[in-house]
């Protein structure tokens, strides 16, 4: 499916396509933080560019860094299975992270790194226009809610927010990697994922709780990048 088929037709769809490709190209050459010095590939995101459901995780691991695609390791297999159980596939959703370069040794992202990647995080929200965002783990949940409340206390309860100038439902979820470390959490993830189809059918929230800054520098440098396989997901 091409990006025009995914995003619809007409001038607005064409403009969003161009801006998303520009954002991808800018991210591909990003040097905003020190992670650019150790990465193999920038992991921009993948999936349906007109998805109603977006997932935002933590950061790429070793396999993601090698392939340039998000959630293709063991945690990604868990995510794929969870989607399948609610009748969705990876091609139906958009998947990304709060940082798009692998932190060395798979350590936690540092505040500067998350902040440096915010233009790409909010730029994707702005251009893809999801109705529901599933935040996978503490880092994505804290970023998009501006709250330090642990994921264990907020998981599974939808929140109404305004992100990148758009009303959305935000669903805090455990990161799939947590189920690999603690198998008992897998059933909790299943329980929370089962709430997503109904949430997708809810009317968008009015007067959402928080206004986030829109993405900065959506139209960026158009430098060529060898990682064309990510663009291929858009039909580019």
C-alpha positions as CSV (number, residue, x, y, z in Angstrom):
1,X,0.0,0.0,0.0
2,X,1.4,3.4,-0.9
3,X,1.4,6.3,1.4
4,X,-1.2,8.1,-0.7
5,X,-3.5,5.1,-0.3
6,X,-2.9,5.0,3.4
7,X,-3.4,8.7,3.9
8,X,-6.2,9.4,1.4
9,X,-6.1,11.7,-1.6
10,X,-6.1,15.4,-2.2
11,X,-3.8,18.4,-1.4
12,X,-3.9,17.9,2.4
13,X,-2.9,14.2,2.1
14,X,-0.1,15.1,-0.3
15,X,1.2,17.8,2.0
16,X,1.3,15.5,5.0
17,X,3.1,12.9,2.9
18,X,5.8,15.4,1.9
19,X,6.2,16.6,5.4
20,X,6.5,13.1,6.9
21,X,9.2,12.2,4.3
22,X,11.0,15.5,5.2
23,X,10.8,14.7,8.9
24,X,12.2,11.2,8.2
25,X,15.1,12.7,6.2
26,X,15.9,15.2,8.9
27,X,15.9,12.4,11.6
28,X,18.1,10.3,9.4
29,X,20.9,12.8,9.6
30,X,20.2,14.0,13.1
31,X,23.1,14.9,15.4
32,X,21.1,16.6,18.1
33,X,22.5,14.4,20.9
34,X,25.5,12.1,21.5
35,X,23.6,9.0,20.5
36,X,24.3,10.0,16.9
37,X,27.9,9.1,17.5
38,X,27.3,5.4,18.5
39,X,24.3,4.4,16.4
40,X,24.3,2.2,13.4
41,X,20.9,3.3,12.0
42,X,18.3,5.9,13.0
43,X,15.1,4.0,13.8
44,X,12.5,6.6,12.7
45,X,9.3,4.4,13.0
46,X,7.3,2.1,10.8
47,X,3.7,1.0,10.0
48,X,0.6,2.7,8.6
49,X,1.2,6.4,8.1
50,X,-2.5,7.1,8.6
51,X,-2.9,4.9,11.6
52,X,-5.6,5.5,14.2
53,X,-3.5,3.7,16.7
54,X,0.1,4.7,17.5
55,X,2.6,3.0,19.9
56,X,5.5,4.9,21.4
57,X,8.1,2.9,23.2
58,X,11.5,3.6,24.8
59,X,14.4,3.2,22.3
60,X,16.0,0.8,19.8
61,X,17.8,-2.3,20.9
62,X,20.6,-4.0,19.1
63,X,18.4,-5.7,16.5
64,X,16.5,-2.5,15.8
65,X,19.8,-0.6,15.5
66,X,21.0,-3.1,13.0
67,X,17.8,-3.2,10.9
68,X,16.7,0.4,11.3
69,X,13.2,-0.7,12.2
70,X,11.4,-0.5,15.6
71,X,10.4,-3.5,17.8
72,X,11.9,-6.3,15.6
73,X,13.6,-8.1,18.5
74,X,12.0,-10.2,21.3
75,X,9.9,-7.4,22.7
76,X,8.7,-6.8,19.2
77,X,7.5,-10.4,18.8
78,X,5.4,-9.9,22.0
79,X,3.9,-6.7,20.6
80,X,3.1,-8.4,17.3
81,X,1.3,-11.2,19.2
82,X,-0.6,-8.8,21.4
83,X,-1.8,-7.0,18.3
84,X,-2.8,-10.2,16.6
85,X,-4.9,-11.1,19.7
86,X,-7.1,-8.0,19.2
87,X,-7.4,-8.4,15.4
88,X,-4.7,-6.0,14.3
89,X,-1.3,-6.2,12.7
90,X,1.8,-4.1,12.6
91,X,0.6,-2.8,9.2
92,X,-2.5,-1.3,10.9
93,X,-0.6,0.8,13.4
94,X,2.4,3.2,13.7
95,X,5.3,2.2,16.0
96,X,8.0,4.4,17.2
97,X,10.1,5.3,20.3
98,X,11.0,8.4,22.4
99,X,14.5,8.1,21.1
100,X,15.4,6.9,17.6
101,X,19.0,5.9,18.2
102,X,20.1,3.0,20.4
103,X,21.5,4.0,23.8
104,X,24.8,2.2,24.3
105,X,24.4,-1.1,26.1
106,X,20.6,-0.7,26.0
107,X,20.8,1.7,29.0
108,X,17.8,4.0,29.8
109,X,17.5,7.1,27.6
110,X,18.8,10.2,29.3
111,X,16.7,13.4,29.6
112,X,18.8,15.3,27.0
113,X,18.3,12.4,24.5
114,X,14.5,12.3,25.0
115,X,14.3,16.1,24.7
116,X,16.4,16.1,21.6
117,X,14.1,13.6,19.9
118,X,10.9,15.4,20.8
119,X,10.5,17.2,17.5
120,X,10.4,13.8,15.8
121,X,8.0,12.4,18.4
122,X,5.5,15.2,18.2
123,X,6.1,15.6,14.5
124,X,4.9,12.0,13.9
125,X,1.8,12.6,16.1
126,X,1.0,15.8,14.2
127,X,1.3,14.2,10.7
128,X,-0.1,10.8,11.3
129,X,-3.0,12.1,13.4
130,X,-3.7,9.0,15.6
131,X,-6.9,8.8,17.7
132,X,-5.2,6.6,20.3
133,X,-1.6,6.5,21.5
134,X,-0.4,3.5,23.5
135,X,2.7,4.6,25.6
136,X,4.8,1.5,26.2
137,X,6.6,1.9,29.5
138,X,7.6,4.7,31.8
139,X,9.6,6.9,29.4
140,X,6.9,7.4,26.8
141,X,4.2,7.7,29.4
142,X,6.1,10.4,31.4
143,X,7.0,12.3,28.2
144,X,3.4,12.5,26.9
145,X,1.6,13.0,30.2
146,X,4.2,15.3,31.9
147,X,3.8,13.2,35.0
148,X,6.3,11.2,37.0
149,X,3.6,8.7,38.2
150,X,5.0,5.2,37.7
151,X,3.5,3.1,34.8
152,X,2.3,0.5,37.4
153,X,-0.1,3.1,38.8
154,X,-1.6,4.4,35.6
155,X,-1.5,1.5,33.2
156,X,-4.7,0.4,31.6
157,X,-6.6,3.6,32.3
158,X,-7.2,5.9,29.3
159,X,-6.3,9.6,29.5
160,X,-7.5,12.5,27.4
161,X,-4.8,14.8,26.2
162,X,-4.0,17.4,23.5
163,X,-0.8,16.4,21.8
164,X,0.8,18.2,18.9
165,X,-2.4,20.3,18.7
166,X,-4.7,17.3,18.4
167,X,-7.1,15.7,20.9
168,X,-6.1,12.1,21.5
169,X,-6.7,9.2,23.9
170,X,-3.5,8.1,25.6
171,X,-3.4,4.5,27.0
172,X,-0.4,3.8,29.3
173,X,0.8,0.3,28.9
174,X,3.7,-1.8,30.3
175,X,6.5,-2.2,27.8
176,X,6.5,-5.6,26.1
177,X,10.0,-6.2,27.4
178,X,8.6,-6.1,30.9
179,X,6.7,-9.3,30.1
180,X,9.9,-11.0,29.0
181,X,11.5,-10.2,32.4
182,X,8.3,-10.9,34.4
183,X,6.1,-13.4,32.6
184,X,3.2,-12.7,34.9
185,X,2.9,-9.2,33.3
186,X,1.9,-10.7,30.0
187,X,-1.7,-11.3,31.1
188,X,-1.8,-7.7,32.4
189,X,-0.7,-6.5,28.9
190,X,-3.3,-8.7,27.3
191,X,-6.0,-7.2,29.5
192,X,-5.0,-3.7,28.7
193,X,-4.6,-4.3,25.0
194,X,-8.2,-5.7,24.9
195,X,-9.4,-2.2,25.8
196,X,-7.9,-0.6,22.7
197,X,-10.5,-1.6,20.0
198,X,-13.3,0.0,22.0
199,X,-11.2,3.1,22.7
200,X,-10.6,3.5,19.0
201,X,-14.3,3.8,18.5
202,X,-14.8,6.4,21.2
203,X,-15.5,10.1,20.1
204,X,-12.3,12.1,20.3
205,X,-12.0,13.9,23.7
206,X,-13.0,17.5,23.9
207,X,-11.0,20.0,25.9
208,X,-8.2,17.6,26.6
209,X,-6.2,17.8,29.7
210,X,-2.9,19.2,28.4
211,X,-1.6,21.1,25.4
212,X,1.8,19.8,24.3
213,X,4.2,21.8,22.1
214,X,3.8,20.9,18.4
215,X,6.8,19.4,16.7
216,X,9.6,21.8,15.8
217,X,11.3,21.7,12.5
218,X,8.9,19.3,10.7
219,X,10.2,20.5,7.4
220,X,13.9,19.7,7.6
221,X,16.9,19.0,5.5
222,X,16.2,16.7,2.6
223,X,19.5,14.9,2.6
224,X,19.6,11.4,1.0
225,X,19.9,8.5,3.4
226,X,20.8,4.9,2.7
227,X,18.1,3.5,5.0
228,X,15.5,3.6,2.3
229,X,13.7,0.5,3.7
230,X,11.9,2.7,6.2
231,X,10.6,5.0,3.4
232,X,9.6,1.8,1.5
233,X,7.0,1.3,4.3
234,X,5.4,4.5,3.2
235,X,5.6,3.5,-0.5
236,X,8.4,6.1,-1.1
